[in-house]
Amino acid sequence: MDESTTSDIDPGVDAEPSADQVLLTPEQAAALLNLNPLFLKRQARAGRFPHWRTGKLYRFTREHIAEIARLGSRTATTAAGRAPGRRSR
């Protein structure tokens, strides 16, 4: 990769995907996680979920999916008695 290409990539967490990694779109990743694709992209943009970003495109690897699932299960168990996705009033 040349300098102009690498400067356009915001890897989220990983340095660079390997050639054998499959990159999933937000829609594909959200379907695997049973999440809304817009929610997934917002969380990635905020730095809460690992992801790859090239320009305006968000991409997720299988490792990212596994980490997001772990983050979600940890959040659900520590939500101070609230159901996941519910706001306190």
C-alpha positions as CSV (number, residue, x, y, z in Angstrom):
1,M,0.0,0.0,0.0
2,D,1.2,3.5,-0.7
3,E,1.1,6.4,1.8
4,S,-2.1,7.9,0.3
5,T,-4.1,4.7,0.8
6,T,-3.0,4.0,4.3
7,S,-3.8,7.5,5.5
8,D,-7.4,7.0,4.4
9,I,-7.9,4.0,6.6
10,D,-9.2,4.3,10.2
11,P,-8.8,0.7,11.5
12,G,-10.8,1.1,14.7
13,V,-8.7,-1.4,16.6
14,D,-6.7,-3.7,14.3
15,A,-3.7,-2.4,12.3
16,E,-4.7,-4.0,9.0
17,P,-7.0,-6.9,8.0
18,S,-5.1,-9.9,6.7
19,A,-5.8,-11.2,3.1
20,D,-7.8,-14.1,4.4
21,Q,-10.2,-12.1,6.6
22,V,-13.7,-11.5,5.3
23,L,-14.9,-7.9,5.6
24,L,-18.6,-7.6,6.3
25,T,-20.8,-4.6,5.6
26,P,-22.7,-3.0,8.6
27,E,-25.9,-4.7,7.3
28,Q,-24.2,-8.2,7.2
29,A,-22.6,-7.7,10.6
30,A,-25.9,-6.3,12.2
31,A,-27.8,-9.4,10.9
32,L,-25.3,-11.7,12.6
33,L,-25.6,-9.7,15.9
34,N,-29.3,-9.1,15.6
35,L,-28.8,-5.3,15.8
36,N,-29.9,-2.4,13.7
37,P,-27.2,-1.5,11.1
38,L,-27.5,2.2,12.0
39,F,-26.9,1.5,15.7
40,L,-23.9,-0.6,14.8
41,K,-22.4,2.2,12.6
42,R,-23.1,4.8,15.3
43,Q,-21.4,2.7,18.0
44,A,-18.4,2.2,15.7
45,R,-18.2,5.9,14.9
46,A,-18.2,6.7,18.6
47,G,-15.3,4.2,19.1
48,R,-17.4,1.8,21.2
49,F,-17.2,-1.1,18.7
50,P,-14.2,-2.3,16.8
51,H,-14.3,-1.8,13.1
52,W,-12.5,-0.9,9.9
53,R,-13.2,2.3,8.1
54,T,-12.1,3.3,4.6
55,G,-13.4,6.7,3.7
56,K,-17.1,6.6,4.6
57,L,-17.4,2.8,4.5
58,Y,-17.5,0.8,7.7
59,R,-16.4,-2.8,7.6
60,F,-16.3,-5.6,10.3
61,T,-14.3,-8.8,10.5
62,R,-15.5,-12.0,12.3
63,E,-13.1,-11.0,15.1
64,H,-14.9,-7.7,15.4
65,I,-18.3,-9.5,15.5
66,A,-17.1,-11.7,18.3
67,E,-15.7,-8.8,20.3
68,I,-19.0,-6.8,19.8
69,A,-20.9,-9.8,21.1
70,R,-18.7,-10.0,24.2
71,L,-19.2,-6.3,24.8
72,G,-22.9,-6.7,24.5
73,S,-23.1,-9.6,26.9
74,R,-21.0,-7.7,29.4
75,T,-23.2,-4.6,29.1
76,A,-26.4,-6.7,29.5
77,T,-25.1,-8.3,32.7
78,T,-23.9,-5.1,34.3
79,A,-26.9,-2.9,33.4
80,A,-27.9,-2.3,37.1
81,G,-31.2,-4.3,36.9
82,R,-32.4,-2.6,33.7
83,A,-33.4,-4.6,30.7
84,P,-31.0,-4.1,27.7
85,G,-32.1,-1.2,25.5
86,R,-34.4,0.4,28.2
87,R,-33.8,3.9,29.5
88,S,-34.3,4.7,33.2
89,R,-36.9,7.3,33.9
